[in-house]
């Protein structure tokens, strides 16, 4: 499954002489489940680190969107005690005072200098606009969790969207590239909200990544067409479920696509195989809101349709399809009669085909106009003459 | 059909408010989005009254930053709803900051310094309240965000920074942050709008929109309350959406589900 493949790739880490694997998790406001995926990946990697199964010996978590306390509680709830967390977890706290306002206010005596308690070692970042300083902080904290000289650490950034609010895309891309190419970084992953940025920013981040995990709505609602009680259940469904598509970029250039569904639950999220009808493997069919592919039954039914006026060329007499399903032998004579009549009408040069159905063979719910056999051209002519005579008299 | 005079109406239920006016604290940000056709100001007035009128919470404080109207405007409206803002202001339960008449400096640096000082006042007020006995929740309200952006030389980034700080203050001191913004102000923007940033930040989003069928005399619009649920490290509650109609009357607002009005 896709989520497991991601966890394995991050667990295995970087090969010698190669850049570290990098994962982009992206979502949008209509499928706002990216944070759940981030937490899941973080918990999985933490579990591998604490049981020494991964290349990374520790994690440096850069917290912008949620507090260090939130992450401490999250990881403790996944069977990690505080003492163990302190060994391998470091947090760069970009949440509490990202611009240094609280420090300035405390220094000028306006507010008290109350530091928030945290159970893990969180290093306060007072200026998120300085990405060089942020890079140095990450690397410094990473070295604290490495046990050997050639050891490596993982990096997780909970919101690149927040970085992009304070810095340009080129600076942000540079930060991520430098981390990825650092010889002590085993792997890194980050979350961003694709609808908060221009396409070029999204593309730049995806180019840097070796894996891109995209969370999309499970239900396509009529976005932008106004709210009503009908699309409320669909929107609510998107709060709890989503499509999870992952693109893996191999070293040899091959792309592998995997897709599944994710469901939110009380204690996190659960990944399940996608339902039938969803794209489960790489396909050239364009992504549209309706199904372009045929099922087996639909293919068989299509093969059985007798096309009108087509020479079947199989030695059997030509069967002209006149709108009725029946192609049995008992109807053959009638059809031949109809065919003769059709030829007669065609010879008149009018260019249209009129079906003159034998009334005995007429189906009860025929689509034909029942009045067709009541009036003929000659009758119309005489009627017209009669009307003209009346008018002139 | 429920009016806002009853103990709990559809809006309060959708917000997860208790009968005593509490709930909705614990570090949450509530975003109200409205439009020209459907003003969301009545929601703000309702929430002011709820937060100040709860008998079990005598020390709760509402910190109000007004960029839109003078104090007399809110006083007049809340009086009709049975709430005396003047008395609450004297008792320091309603802390009103007049942002209309401030001298706004030029340039972004000056704007940031001003914002820093405003934030400092808010943090000091909230810290003071939290030290009082019986403190439960504080509320920080901003009316409205688009005017705040204008006042800060159009810097939506500064506004978002300010909201982030309010949010972290709310998490630390168990506050509720309530902001009002206008959806149609950002509708013609080509670049991703700051309103979307706020929707990501908010835990609860209330949208006041006209009906899809247009204007009506009996129904003034529809409210959609998106409650993302509380997410803590140990687990999350599921997000919910409620949609219902409203009618604004002289002294109250009626909320009802479509088709249930007699």
Interface residues (C-beta under 8 A of the other chain):
Chain A: X29 X32 X35 X36 X67 X69 X70 X71 X72 X73 X74 X75 X76 X77 X95 X96 X98 X99 X101 X102 X104 X105 X110 X111 X112 X114 X116 X161 X165 X166 X193 X195 X196 X197 X198 X226 X227 X228 X229 X232 X235 X236 X239 X240 X264 X266 X267 X268
Chain B: X116 X119 X120 X121 X123 X124 X127 X157 X160 X161 X164 X165 X168 X171 X172 X191 X192 X196 X197 X199 X200 X207 X209 X212 X222 X224 X226 X228 X231 X232 X233 X234 X235 X236 X237 X238 X239 X240 X241 X242 X243 X258
